[in-house]
Amino acid sequence: MGTLAVASLAGTTIEWYDFQLYGLAAAVVFDKVFFPSLSELAGTLASFGIFAVGFFARPVGGLIFGHFGDRIGRRSTLLVALLLTGLSTFLAGVLPTYETVGVAAPVMLVVLRVLGGVGLGGEWGGAVRKDQPDVVPESPSAHTADL
């Protein structure tokens, strides 16, 4: 159970790190970096709108990774989901600015947030389903919602 707890902790840490990092960047710098032609308020709202796109993509990730988790196994799909989340967060940090590539910069940011949201949706659903039989072995399906 120790390895399982460490793996679950790693997934949750990546998820909340992504959440905190993007939220801070959206509030402080993304309006200037990705939306310089908009007012400060409109740029901040656009940054948080892109933040919301990632949340709307999470159920899609749960469906996609849930399907493949049933077919090829939860361990490999969890690994792919964690990599997708981590890579999308990293790539969002090294994106070129609006001044460098124009409107392609915010478009790339939207794509990365969608991919990150899909990864997070797959990670969360897969981790709960994978951990659940080990946490409550006598009646796993009765306690899934408790996790």
N, CA, C and O atoms as a GROMACS GRO file, in nm:
protein
  588
    1MET      N    1   0.081  -0.119   0.000
    1MET     CA    2   0.000   0.000   0.000
    1MET      C    3   0.086   0.126   0.000
    1MET      O    4   0.037   0.232  -0.040
    2GLY      N    5   0.212   0.120   0.043
    2GLY     CA    6   0.300   0.236   0.046
    2GLY      C    7   0.328   0.293  -0.092
    2GLY      O    8   0.323   0.415  -0.111
    3THR      N    9   0.356   0.207  -0.189
    3THR     CA   10   0.382   0.252  -0.326
    3THR      C   11   0.258   0.318  -0.384
    3THR      O   12   0.267   0.419  -0.454
    4LEU      N   13   0.143   0.260  -0.355
    4LEU     CA   14   0.017   0.314  -0.403
    4LEU      C   15  -0.007   0.454  -0.347
    4LEU      O   16  -0.050   0.544  -0.419
    5ALA      N   17   0.022   0.471  -0.220
    5ALA     CA   18   0.004   0.602  -0.158
    5ALA      C   19   0.098   0.705  -0.218
    5ALA      O   20   0.059   0.820  -0.240
    6VAL      N   21   0.222   0.666  -0.244
    6VAL     CA   22   0.320   0.757  -0.304
    6VAL      C   23   0.275   0.796  -0.445
    6VAL      O   24   0.284   0.913  -0.484
    7ALA      N   25   0.228   0.700  -0.522
    7ALA     CA   26   0.182   0.728  -0.658
    7ALA      C   27   0.062   0.822  -0.656
    7ALA      O   28   0.054   0.915  -0.737
    8SER      N   29  -0.031   0.800  -0.565
    8SER     CA   30  -0.148   0.887  -0.554
    8SER      C   31  -0.107   1.027  -0.511
    8SER      O   32  -0.160   1.126  -0.561
    9LEU      N   33  -0.012   1.035  -0.418
    9LEU     CA   34   0.037   1.165  -0.374
    9LEU      C   35   0.104   1.239  -0.489
    9LEU      O   36   0.086   1.360  -0.504
   10ALA      N   37   0.182   1.168  -0.571
   10ALA     CA   38   0.248   1.232  -0.685
   10ALA      C   39   0.147   1.289  -0.783
   10ALA      O   40   0.162   1.401  -0.830
   11GLY      N   41   0.044   1.212  -0.814
   11GLY     CA   42  -0.059   1.260  -0.907
   11GLY      C   43  -0.132   1.381  -0.855
   11GLY      O   44  -0.154   1.477  -0.929
   12THR      N   45  -0.169   1.377  -0.729
   12THR     CA   46  -0.240   1.491  -0.669
   12THR      C   47  -0.149   1.613  -0.661
   12THR      O   48  -0.195   1.725  -0.681
   13THR      N   49  -0.023   1.592  -0.630
   13THR     CA   50   0.072   1.703  -0.623
   13THR      C   51   0.087   1.771  -0.758
   13THR      O   52   0.086   1.894  -0.766
   14ILE      N   53   0.100   1.692  -0.865
   14ILE     CA   54   0.110   1.749  -0.999
   14ILE      C   55  -0.017   1.827  -1.033
   14ILE      O   56  -0.010   1.936  -1.090
   15GLU      N   57  -0.132   1.772  -0.998
   15GLU     CA   58  -0.258   1.839  -1.028
   15GLU      C   59  -0.267   1.974  -0.958
   15GLU      O   60  -0.300   2.074  -1.022
   16TRP      N   61  -0.239   1.979  -0.829
   16TRP     CA   62  -0.251   2.105  -0.755
   16TRP      C   63  -0.140   2.202  -0.789
   16TRP      O   64  -0.159   2.323  -0.783
   17TYR      N   65  -0.023   2.150  -0.823
   17TYR     CA   66   0.086   2.237  -0.866
   17TYR      C   67   0.045   2.308  -0.995
   17TYR      O   68   0.064   2.429  -1.008
   18ASP      N   69  -0.010   2.234  -1.088
   18ASP     CA   70  -0.058   2.293  -1.214
   18ASP      C   71  -0.164   2.399  -1.186
   18ASP      O   72  -0.160   2.508  -1.243
   19PHE      N   73  -0.257   2.368  -1.100
   19PHE     CA   74  -0.366   2.458  -1.064
   19PHE      C   75  -0.311   2.588  -1.006
   19PHE      O   76  -0.349   2.697  -1.049
   20GLN      N   77  -0.223   2.577  -0.908
   20GLN     CA   78  -0.166   2.695  -0.843
   20GLN      C   79  -0.079   2.777  -0.938
   20GLN      O   80  -0.089   2.899  -0.942
   21LEU      N   81   0.005   2.708  -1.013
   21LEU     CA   82   0.096   2.776  -1.103
   21LEU      C   83   0.022   2.855  -1.210
   21LEU      O   84   0.053   2.971  -1.235
   22TYR      N   85  -0.076   2.792  -1.274
   22TYR     CA   86  -0.149   2.863  -1.379
   22TYR      C   87  -0.233   2.975  -1.320
   22TYR      O   88  -0.239   3.084  -1.377
   23GLY      N   89  -0.297   2.951  -1.207
   23GLY     CA   90  -0.379   3.055  -1.146
   23GLY      C   91  -0.298   3.179  -1.112
   23GLY      O   92  -0.343   3.291  -1.135
   24LEU      N   93  -0.179   3.159  -1.058
   24LEU     CA   94  -0.092   3.271  -1.025
   24LEU      C   95  -0.046   3.344  -1.151
   24LEU      O   96  -0.049   3.466  -1.158
   25ALA      N   97  -0.003   3.267  -1.250
   25ALA     CA   98   0.043   3.329  -1.374
   25ALA      C   99  -0.069   3.402  -1.447
   25ALA      O  100  -0.047   3.509  -1.504
   26ALA      N  101  -0.190   3.346  -1.445
   26ALA     CA  102  -0.304   3.411  -1.510
   26ALA      C  103  -0.336   3.544  -1.444
   26ALA      O  104  -0.371   3.640  -1.512
   27ALA      N  105  -0.324   3.549  -1.313
   27ALA     CA  106  -0.355   3.672  -1.241
   27ALA      C  107  -0.246   3.778  -1.254
   27ALA      O  108  -0.275   3.898  -1.252
   28VAL      N  109  -0.122   3.734  -1.268
   28VAL     CA  110  -0.011   3.830  -1.260
   28VAL      C  111   0.050   3.866  -1.396
   28VAL      O  112   0.072   3.984  -1.422
   29VAL      N  113   0.075   3.768  -1.482
   29VAL     CA  114   0.153   3.799  -1.603
   29VAL      C  115   0.086   3.765  -1.736
   29VAL      O  116   0.122   3.826  -1.837
   30PHE      N  117  -0.007   3.673  -1.741
   30PHE     CA  118  -0.057   3.628  -1.871
   30PHE      C  119  -0.130   3.737  -1.948
   30PHE      O  120  -0.130   3.735  -2.071
   31ASP      N  121  -0.193   3.832  -1.879
   31ASP     CA  122  -0.261   3.938  -1.953
   31ASP      C  123  -0.161   4.021  -2.034
   31ASP      O  124  -0.193   4.065  -2.144
   32LYS      N  125  -0.041   4.040  -1.982
   32LYS     CA  126   0.061   4.118  -2.052
   32LYS      C  127   0.135   4.036  -2.157
   32LYS      O  128   0.175   4.089  -2.261
   33VAL      N  129   0.153   3.907  -2.130
   33VAL     CA  130   0.232   3.821  -2.219
   33VAL      C  131   0.152   3.771  -2.338
   33VAL      O  132   0.202   3.767  -2.450
   34PHE      N  133   0.026   3.732  -2.314
   34PHE     CA  134  -0.054   3.672  -2.421
   34PHE      C  135  -0.163   3.764  -2.476
   34PHE      O  136  -0.214   3.739  -2.585
   35PHE      N  137  -0.198   3.868  -2.404
   35PHE     CA  138  -0.306   3.957  -2.448
   35PHE      C  139  -0.267   4.104  -2.432
   35PHE      O  140  -0.340   4.180  -2.367
   36PRO      N  141  -0.156   4.147  -2.490
   36PRO     CA  142  -0.112   4.285  -2.468
   36PRO      C  143  -0.201   4.389  -2.536
   36PRO      O  144  -0.202   4.505  -2.495
   37SER      N  145  -0.275   4.350  -2.637
   37SER     CA  146  -0.361   4.447  -2.707
   37SER      C  147  -0.492   4.471  -2.633
   37SER      O  148  -0.566   4.563  -2.667
   38LEU      N  149  -0.522   4.389  -2.533
   38LEU     CA  150  -0.645   4.406  -2.455
   38LEU      C  151  -0.616   4.492  -2.332
   38LEU      O  152  -0.501   4.508  -2.292
   39SER      N  153  -0.723   4.545  -2.274
   39SER     CA  154  -0.704   4.618  -2.148
   39SER      C  155  -0.660   4.518  -2.040
   39SER      O  156  -0.670   4.397  -2.059
   40GLU      N  157  -0.612   4.571  -1.929
   40GLU     CA  158  -0.564   4.483  -1.822
   40GLU      C  159  -0.677   4.391  -1.771
   40GLU      O  160  -0.654   4.273  -1.748
   41LEU      N  161  -0.796   4.446  -1.755
   41LEU     CA  162  -0.910   4.366  -1.709
   41LEU      C  163  -0.948   4.262  -1.812
   41LEU      O  164  -0.967   4.145  -1.776
   42ALA      N  165  -0.959   4.300  -1.937
   42ALA     CA  166  -0.998   4.204  -2.042
   42ALA      C  167  -0.892   4.096  -2.058
   42ALA      O  168  -0.925   3.979  -2.079
   43GLY      N  169  -0.764   4.132  -2.050
   43GLY     CA  170  -0.656   4.035  -2.059
   43GLY      C  171  -0.659   3.935  -1.944
   43GLY      O  172  -0.638   3.816  -1.964
   44THR      N  173  -0.685   3.984  -1.823
   44THR     CA  174  -0.695   3.895  -1.708
   44THR      C  175  -0.815   3.803  -1.721
   44THR      O  176  -0.806   3.684  -1.690
   45LEU      N  177  -0.928   3.856  -1.767
   45LEU     CA  178  -1.047   3.772  -1.787
   45LEU      C  179  -1.022   3.667  -1.895
   45LEU      O  180  -1.066   3.553  -1.882
   46ALA      N  181  -0.951   3.705  -2.001
   46ALA     CA  182  -0.918   3.607  -2.105
   46ALA      C  183  -0.827   3.498  -2.050
   46ALA      O  184  -0.843   3.381  -2.083
   47SER      N  185  -0.731   3.536  -1.966
   47SER     CA  186  -0.641   3.438  -1.904
   47SER      C  187  -0.718   3.340  -1.817
   47SER      O  188  -0.694   3.220  -1.822
   48PHE      N  189  -0.812   3.392  -1.737
   48PHE     CA  190  -0.892   3.303  -1.653
   48PHE      C  191  -0.993   3.224  -1.735
   48PHE      O  192  -1.034   3.115  -1.695
   49GLY      N  193  -1.035   3.278  -1.850
   49GLY     CA  194  -1.121   3.201  -1.940
   49GLY      C  195  -1.049   3.078  -1.993
   49GLY      O  196  -1.108   2.970  -2.005
   50ILE      N  197  -0.922   3.095  -2.025
   50ILE     CA  198  -0.842   2.980  -2.070
   50ILE      C  199  -0.823   2.882  -1.955
   50ILE      O  200  -0.818   2.761  -1.977
   51PHE      N  201  -0.812   2.933  -1.834
   51PHE     CA  202  -0.805   2.848  -1.714
   51PHE      C  203  -0.930   2.760  -1.708
   51PHE      O  204  -0.920   2.640  -1.682
   52ALA      N  205  -1.046   2.820  -1.732
   52ALA     CA  206  -1.173   2.746  -1.727
   52ALA      C  207  -1.179   2.637  -1.834
   52ALA      O  208  -1.238   2.531  -1.812
   53VAL      N  209  -1.120   2.662  -1.950
   53VAL     CA  210  -1.120   2.563  -2.057
   53VAL      C  211  -1.060   2.430  -2.010
   53VAL      O  212  -1.109   2.323  -2.044
   54GLY      N  213  -0.953   2.440  -1.931
   54GLY     CA  214  -0.891   2.319  -1.877
   54GLY      C  215  -0.985   2.241  -1.787
   54GLY      O  216  -0.983   2.118  -1.787
   55PHE      N  217  -1.066   2.312  -1.710
   55PHE     CA  218  -1.162   2.243  -1.622
   55PHE      C  219  -1.273   2.175  -1.703
   55PHE      O  220  -1.318   2.066  -1.668
   56PHE      N  221  -1.316   2.240  -1.809
   56PHE     CA  222  -1.420   2.180  -1.893
   56PHE      C  223  -1.369   2.057  -1.968
   56PHE      O  224  -1.448   1.972  -2.009
   57ALA      N  225  -1.239   2.048  -1.987
   57ALA     CA  226  -1.180   1.934  -2.057
   57ALA      C  227  -1.164   1.812  -1.965
   57ALA      O  228  -1.144   1.701  -2.014
   58ARG      N  229  -1.171   1.830  -1.836
   58ARG     CA  230  -1.149   1.719  -1.742
   58ARG      C  231  -1.246   1.602  -1.760
   58ARG      O  232  -1.201   1.488  -1.762
   59PRO      N  233  -1.377   1.626  -1.774
   59PRO     CA  234  -1.466   1.510  -1.795
   59PRO      C  235  -1.433   1.433  -1.923
   59PRO      O  236  -1.449   1.311  -1.928
   60VAL      N  237  -1.388   1.504  -2.025
   60VAL     CA  238  -1.348   1.437  -2.148
   60VAL      C  239  -1.230   1.345  -2.121
   60VAL      O  240  -1.226   1.232  -2.171
   61GLY      N  241  -1.134   1.393  -2.043
   61GLY     CA  242  -1.020   1.310  -2.005
   61GLY      C  243  -1.061   1.188  -1.926
   61GLY      O  244  -1.007   1.079  -1.945
   62GLY      N  245  -1.158   1.206  -1.836
   62GLY     CA  246  -1.208   1.092  -1.760
   62GLY      C  247  -1.270   0.987  -1.851
   62GLY      O  248  -1.250   0.868  -1.830
   63LEU      N  249  -1.344   1.032  -1.951
   63LEU     CA  250  -1.404   0.937  -2.046
   63LEU      C  251  -1.298   0.866  -2.130
   63LEU      O  252  -1.302   0.744  -2.146
   64ILE      N  253  -1.206   0.943  -2.183
   64ILE     CA  254  -1.102   0.885  -2.270
   64ILE      C  255  -1.015   0.787  -2.192
   64ILE      O  256  -0.998   0.672  -2.233
   65PHE      N  257  -0.960   0.834  -2.080
   65PHE     CA  258  -0.870   0.748  -2.004
   65PHE      C  259  -0.944   0.636  -1.933
   65PHE      O  260  -0.887   0.529  -1.910
   66GLY      N  261  -1.070   0.658  -1.898
   66GLY     CA  262  -1.150   0.549  -1.841
   66GLY      C  263  -1.170   0.437  -1.941
   66GLY      O  264  -1.160   0.319  -1.907
   67HIS      N  265  -1.198   0.475  -2.065
   67HIS     CA  266  -1.216   0.374  -2.170
   67HIS      C  267  -1.089   0.293  -2.190
   67HIS      O  268  -1.092   0.170  -2.190
   68PHE      N  269  -0.977   0.363  -2.208
   68PHE     CA  270  -0.851   0.292  -2.231
   68PHE      C  271  -0.800   0.222  -2.105
   68PHE      O  272  -0.730   0.121  -2.115
   69GLY      N  273  -0.833   0.275  -1.989
   69GLY     CA  274  -0.795   0.207  -1.865
   69GLY      C  275  -0.864   0.071  -1.853
   69GLY      O  276  -0.804  -0.025  -1.805
   70ASP      N  277  -0.989   0.064  -1.897
   70ASP     CA  278  -1.060  -0.063  -1.897
   70ASP      C  279  -1.003  -0.160  -2.000
   70ASP      O  280  -1.002  -0.281  -1.978
   71ARG      N  281  -0.955  -0.108  -2.110
   71ARG     CA  282  -0.905  -0.192  -2.220
   71ARG      C  283  -0.761  -0.239  -2.201
   71ARG      O  284  -0.731  -0.357  -2.219
   72ILE      N  285  -0.672  -0.146  -2.164
   72ILE     CA  286  -0.530  -0.184  -2.161
   72ILE      C  287  -0.467  -0.176  -2.022
   72ILE      O  288  -0.350  -0.211  -2.005
   73GLY      N  289  -0.544  -0.131  -1.924
   73GLY     CA  290  -0.492  -0.129  -1.788
   73GLY      C  291  -0.476   0.012  -1.734
   73GLY      O  292  -0.441   0.105  -1.806
   74ARG      N  293  -0.503   0.026  -1.606
   74ARG     CA  294  -0.500   0.158  -1.541
   74ARG      C  295  -0.359   0.211  -1.521
   74ARG      O  296  -0.336   0.331  -1.528
   75ARG      N  297  -0.266   0.122  -1.495
   75ARG     CA  298  -0.130   0.168  -1.466
   75ARG      C  299  -0.071   0.245  -1.584
   75ARG      O  300  -0.018   0.355  -1.566
   76SER      N  301  -0.079   0.190  -1.703
   76SER     CA  302  -0.021   0.257  -1.820
   76SER      C  303  -0.098   0.384  -1.856
   76SER      O  304  -0.038   0.483  -1.898
   77THR      N  305  -0.230   0.382  -1.842
   77THR     CA  306  -0.306   0.503  -1.874
   77THR      C  307  -0.282   0.612  -1.770
   77THR      O  308  -0.284   0.730  -1.804
   78LEU      N  309  -0.260   0.575  -1.645
   78LEU     CA  310  -0.227   0.675  -1.544
   78LEU      C  311  -0.092   0.741  -1.574
   78LEU      O  312  -0.076   0.862  -1.559
   79LEU      N  313   0.002   0.661  -1.618
   79LEU     CA  314   0.133   0.715  -1.654
   79LEU      C  315   0.120   0.814  -1.769
   79LEU      O  316   0.180   0.922  -1.765
   80VAL      N  317   0.044   0.779  -1.870
   80VAL     CA  318   0.023   0.869  -1.985
   80VAL      C  319  -0.048   0.996  -1.940
   80VAL      O  320  -0.012   1.106  -1.983
   81ALA      N  321  -0.148   0.982  -1.853
   81ALA     CA  322  -0.220   1.100  -1.804
   81ALA      C  323  -0.128   1.192  -1.725
   81ALA      O  324  -0.134   1.314  -1.742
   82LEU      N  325  -0.044   1.136  -1.639
   82LEU     CA  326   0.050   1.218  -1.562
   82LEU      C  327   0.151   1.287  -1.653
   82LEU      O  328   0.184   1.404  -1.632
   83LEU      N  329   0.200   1.216  -1.752
   83LEU     CA  330   0.295   1.276  -1.847
   83LEU      C  331   0.229   1.387  -1.927
   83LEU      O  332   0.289   1.492  -1.949
   84LEU      N  333   0.106   1.364  -1.970
   84LEU     CA  334   0.033   1.465  -2.046
   84LEU      C  335   0.014   1.592  -1.963
   84LEU      O  336   0.033   1.703  -2.013
   85THR      N  337  -0.022   1.575  -1.838
   85THR     CA  338  -0.041   1.690  -1.749
   85THR      C  339   0.090   1.763  -1.725
   85THR      O  340   0.096   1.885  -1.737
   86GLY      N  341   0.194   1.690  -1.692
   86GLY     CA  342   0.323   1.752  -1.665
   86GLY      C  343   0.381   1.822  -1.786
   86GLY      O  344   0.433   1.933  -1.776
   87LEU      N  345   0.373   1.757  -1.902
   87LEU     CA  346   0.427   1.817  -2.024
   87LEU      C  347   0.350   1.942  -2.064
   87LEU      O  348   0.410   2.041  -2.107
   88SER      N  349   0.218   1.937  -2.052
   88SER     CA  350   0.140   2.056  -2.090
   88SER      C  351   0.170   2.173  -1.997
   88SER      O  352   0.173   2.287  -2.042
   89THR      N  353   0.190   2.146  -1.870
   89THR     CA  354   0.226   2.253  -1.776
   89THR      C  355   0.364   2.310  -1.809
   89THR      O  356   0.383   2.431  -1.812
   90PHE      N  357   0.460   2.221  -1.834
   90PHE     CA  358   0.595   2.267  -1.870
   90PHE      C  359   0.593   2.349  -1.998
   90PHE      O  360   0.652   2.457  -2.004
   91LEU      N  361   0.526   2.298  -2.101
   91LEU     CA  362   0.523   2.368  -2.229
   91LEU      C  363   0.452   2.503  -2.220
   91LEU      O  364   0.487   2.597  -2.291
   92ALA      N  365   0.351   2.513  -2.133
   92ALA     CA  366   0.286   2.643  -2.113
   92ALA      C  367   0.384   2.744  -2.054
   92ALA      O  368   0.374   2.864  -2.080
   93GLY      N  369   0.479   2.694  -1.977
   93GLY     CA  370   0.579   2.783  -1.918
   93GLY      C  371   0.684   2.832  -2.017
   93GLY      O  372   0.750   2.933  -1.991
   94VAL      N  373   0.702   2.761  -2.127
   94VAL     CA  374   0.805   2.801  -2.224
   94VAL      C  375   0.745   2.846  -2.358
   94VAL      O  376   0.815   2.855  -2.459
   95LEU      N  377   0.616   2.875  -2.358
   95LEU     CA  378   0.551   2.923  -2.481
   95LEU      C  379   0.609   3.058  -2.524
   95LEU      O  380   0.646   3.140  -2.441
   96PRO      N  381   0.616   3.080  -2.654
   96PRO     CA  382   0.655   3.213  -2.701
   96PRO      C  383   0.543   3.314  -2.670
   96PRO      O  384   0.427   3.275  -2.654
   97THR      N  385   0.578   3.438  -2.662
   97THR     CA  386   0.480   3.542  -2.627
   97THR      C  387   0.401   3.587  -2.750
   97THR      O  388   0.428   3.547  -2.863
   98TYR      N  389   0.302   3.670  -2.723
   98TYR     CA  390   0.221   3.729  -2.829
   98TYR      C  391   0.307   3.814  -2.922
   98TYR      O  392   0.287   3.814  -3.043
   99GLU      N  393   0.402   3.885  -2.866
   99GLU     CA  394   0.491   3.969  -2.947
   99GLU      C  395   0.577   3.887  -3.042
   99GLU      O  396   0.616   3.935  -3.148
  100THR      N  397   0.608   3.763  -3.003
  100THR     CA  398   0.694   3.678  -3.085
  100THR      C  399   0.617   3.609  -3.198
  100THR      O  400   0.661   3.613  -3.313
  101VAL      N  401   0.503   3.547  -3.167
  101VAL     CA  402   0.431   3.468  -3.267
  101VAL      C  403   0.288   3.515  -3.292
  101VAL      O  404   0.215   3.452  -3.368
  102GLY      N  405   0.249   3.625  -3.230
  102GLY     CA  406   0.117   3.680  -3.253
  102GLY      C  407   0.007   3.597  -3.189
  102GLY      O  408   0.022   3.545  -3.079
  103VAL      N  409  -0.104   3.587  -3.260
  103VAL     CA  410  -0.223   3.521  -3.206
  103VAL      C  411  -0.202   3.371  -3.184
  103VAL      O  412  -0.280   3.307  -3.114
  104ALA      N  413  -0.098   3.316  -3.242
  104ALA     CA  414  -0.068   3.173  -3.221
  104ALA      C  415  -0.034   3.144  -3.075
  104ALA      O  416  -0.058   3.032  -3.028
  105ALA      N  417   0.021   3.240  -3.004
  105ALA     CA  418   0.059   3.218  -2.863
  105ALA      C  419  -0.062   3.186  -2.775
  105ALA      O  420  -0.059   3.084  -2.706
  106PRO      N  421  -0.168   3.269  -2.774
  106PRO     CA  422  -0.283   3.231  -2.693
  106PRO      C  423  -0.354   3.105  -2.743
  106PRO      O  424  -0.412   3.031  -2.663
  107VAL      N  425  -0.349   3.080  -2.874
  107VAL     CA  426  -0.410   2.958  -2.927
  107VAL      C  427  -0.334   2.835  -2.875
  107VAL      O  428  -0.395   2.736  -2.835
  108MET      N  429  -0.201   2.843  -2.875
  108MET     CA  430  -0.121   2.732  -2.820
  108MET      C  431  -0.148   2.714  -2.670
  108MET      O  432  -0.150   2.602  -2.621
  109LEU      N  433  -0.169   2.824  -2.600
  109LEU     CA  434  -0.200   2.815  -2.458
  109LEU      C  435  -0.334   2.744  -2.435
  109LEU      O  436  -0.346   2.662  -2.344
  110VAL      N  437  -0.432   2.774  -2.518
  110VAL     CA  438  -0.562   2.706  -2.507
  110VAL      C  439  -0.545   2.556  -2.533
  110VAL      O  440  -0.599   2.474  -2.459
  111VAL      N  441  -0.470   2.521  -2.636
  111VAL     CA  442  -0.449   2.379  -2.668
  111VAL      C  443  -0.380   2.308  -2.552
  111VAL      O  444  -0.419   2.197  -2.515
  112LEU      N  445  -0.280   2.372  -2.493
  112LEU     CA  446  -0.209   2.310  -2.380
  112LEU      C  447  -0.298   2.297  -2.258
  112LEU      O  448  -0.289   2.199  -2.185
  113ARG      N  449  -0.385   2.395  -2.234
  113ARG     CA  450  -0.478   2.385  -2.120
  113ARG      C  451  -0.579   2.274  -2.143
  113ARG      O  452  -0.615   2.203  -2.049
  114VAL      N  453  -0.625   2.257  -2.267
  114VAL     CA  454  -0.717   2.146  -2.296
  114VAL      C  455  -0.647   2.013  -2.273
  114VAL      O  456  -0.702   1.923  -2.210
  115LEU      N  457  -0.524   2.000  -2.324
  115LEU     CA  458  -0.450   1.875  -2.304
  115LEU      C  459  -0.422   1.850  -2.156
  115LEU      O  460  -0.432   1.736  -2.109
  116GLY      N  461  -0.389   1.954  -2.083
  116GLY     CA  462  -0.368   1.940  -1.939
  116GLY      C  463  -0.495   1.900  -1.867
  116GLY      O  464  -0.491   1.816  -1.777
  117GLY      N  465  -0.607   1.958  -1.907
  117GLY     CA  466  -0.736   1.921  -1.847
  117GLY      C  467  -0.773   1.777  -1.877
  117GLY      O  468  -0.825   1.707  -1.790
  118VAL      N  469  -0.748   1.734  -1.999
  118VAL     CA  470  -0.774   1.593  -2.035
  118VAL      C  471  -0.686   1.502  -1.951
  118VAL      O  472  -0.734   1.400  -1.900
  119GLY      N  473  -0.560   1.537  -1.935
  119GLY     CA  474  -0.470   1.456  -1.853
  119GLY      C  475  -0.514   1.451  -1.707
  119GLY      O  476  -0.510   1.345  -1.644
  120LEU      N  477  -0.555   1.565  -1.654
  120LEU     CA  478  -0.599   1.568  -1.514
  120LEU      C  479  -0.727   1.488  -1.494
  120LEU      O  480  -0.742   1.419  -1.393
  121GLY      N  481  -0.818   1.498  -1.589
  121GLY     CA  482  -0.941   1.418  -1.578
  121GLY      C  483  -0.913   1.270  -1.582
  121GLY      O  484  -0.974   1.193  -1.509
  122GLY      N  485  -0.819   1.230  -1.667
  122GLY     CA  486  -0.781   1.090  -1.674
  122GLY      C  487  -0.706   1.044  -1.552
  122GLY      O  488  -0.723   0.932  -1.506
  123GLU      N  489  -0.621   1.132  -1.499
  123GLU     CA  490  -0.543   1.096  -1.380
  123GLU      C  491  -0.634   1.077  -1.259
  123GLU      O  492  -0.620   0.979  -1.186
  124TRP      N  493  -0.724   1.170  -1.237
  124TRP     CA  494  -0.807   1.163  -1.117
  124TRP      C  495  -0.899   1.042  -1.120
  124TRP      O  496  -0.903   0.964  -1.025
  125GLY      N  497  -0.971   1.025  -1.229
  125GLY     CA  498  -1.063   0.911  -1.238
  125GLY      C  499  -0.990   0.778  -1.232
  125GLY      O  500  -1.035   0.685  -1.165
  126GLY      N  501  -0.879   0.769  -1.301
  126GLY     CA  502  -0.802   0.645  -1.300
  126GLY      C  503  -0.739   0.615  -1.166
  126GLY      O  504  -0.735   0.500  -1.123
  127ALA      N  505  -0.690   0.719  -1.098
  127ALA     CA  506  -0.628   0.699  -0.967
  127ALA      C  507  -0.730   0.653  -0.864
  127ALA      O  508  -0.702   0.565  -0.784
  128VAL      N  509  -0.847   0.713  -0.866
  128VAL     CA  510  -0.951   0.672  -0.771
  128VAL      C  511  -0.992   0.528  -0.797
  128VAL      O  512  -1.007   0.450  -0.703
  129ARG      N  513  -1.009   0.493  -0.921
  129ARG     CA  514  -1.051   0.356  -0.954
  129ARG      C  515  -0.940   0.256  -0.923
  129ARG      O  516  -0.968   0.145  -0.879
  130LYS      N  517  -0.815   0.294  -0.945
  130LYS     CA  518  -0.704   0.204  -0.917
  130LYS      C  519  -0.681   0.188  -0.767
  130LYS      O  520  -0.652   0.078  -0.721
  131ASP      N  521  -0.694   0.296  -0.690
  131ASP     CA  522  -0.670   0.291  -0.546
  131ASP      C  523  -0.783   0.226  -0.468
  131ASP      O  524  -0.761   0.165  -0.364
  132GLN      N  525  -0.903   0.238  -0.518
  132GLN     CA  526  -1.022   0.200  -0.444
  132GLN      C  527  -1.024   0.054  -0.398
  132GLN      O  528  -1.062   0.033  -0.283
  133PRO      N  529  -0.988  -0.046  -0.475
  133PRO     CA  530  -0.991  -0.183  -0.421
  133PRO      C  531  -0.889  -0.206  -0.310
  133PRO      O  532  -0.911  -0.290  -0.223
  134ASP      N  533  -0.778  -0.132  -0.311
  134ASP     CA  534  -0.676  -0.149  -0.208
  134ASP      C  535  -0.714  -0.081  -0.078
  134ASP      O  536  -0.674  -0.124   0.029
  135VAL      N  537  -0.792   0.026  -0.088
  135VAL     CA  538  -0.831   0.099   0.031
  135VAL      C  539  -0.942   0.026   0.105
  135VAL      O  540  -0.940   0.018   0.228
  136VAL      N  541  -1.038  -0.026   0.032
  136VAL     CA  542  -1.153  -0.094   0.091
  136VAL      C  543  -1.168  -0.231   0.026
  136VAL      O  544  -1.257  -0.250  -0.057
  137PRO      N  545  -1.082  -0.327   0.061
  137PRO     CA  546  -1.083  -0.455  -0.011
  137PRO      C  547  -1.209  -0.538   0.007
  137PRO      O  548  -1.242  -0.617  -0.081
  138GLU      N  549  -1.279  -0.524   0.119
  138GLU     CA  550  -1.395  -0.611   0.141
  138GLU      C  551  -1.516  -0.571   0.057
  138GLU      O  552  -1.600  -0.656   0.026
  139SER      N  553  -1.526  -0.444   0.020
  139SER     CA  554  -1.639  -0.399  -0.060
  139SER      C  555  -1.598  -0.276  -0.140
  139SER      O  556  -1.641  -0.165  -0.110
  140PRO      N  557  -1.515  -0.296  -0.243
  140PRO     CA  558  -1.457  -0.180  -0.311
  140PRO      C  559  -1.557  -0.087  -0.377
  140PRO      O  560  -1.544   0.035  -0.366
  141SER      N  561  -1.657  -0.141  -0.443
  141SER     CA  562  -1.747  -0.054  -0.517
  141SER      C  563  -1.839   0.025  -0.427
  141SER      O  564  -1.893   0.127  -0.470
  142ALA      N  565  -1.859  -0.017  -0.304
  142ALA     CA  566  -1.949   0.054  -0.214
  142ALA      C  567  -1.888   0.182  -0.161
  142ALA      O  568  -1.961   0.269  -0.114
  143HIS      N  569  -1.755   0.197  -0.169
  143HIS     CA  570  -1.690   0.313  -0.108
  143HIS      C  571  -1.615   0.400  -0.208
  143HIS      O  572  -1.536   0.485  -0.166
  144THR      N  573  -1.636   0.384  -0.336
  144THR     CA  574  -1.563   0.462  -0.434
  144THR      C  575  -1.589   0.612  -0.416
  144THR      O  576  -1.496   0.693  -0.429
  145ALA      N  577  -1.711   0.650  -0.388
  145ALA     CA  578  -1.744   0.791  -0.372
  145ALA      C  579  -1.676   0.852  -0.252
  145ALA      O  580  -1.657   0.974  -0.248
  146ASP      N  581  -1.639   0.772  -0.152
  146ASP     CA  582  -1.573   0.824  -0.033
  146ASP      C  583  -1.433   0.873  -0.063
  146ASP      O  584  -1.380   0.958   0.009
  147LEU      N  585  -1.370   0.822  -0.170
  147LEU     CA  586  -1.233   0.860  -0.202
  147LEU      C  587  -1.235   0.998  -0.263
  147LEU      O  588  -1.129   1.051  -0.298
   0.00000   0.00000   0.00000
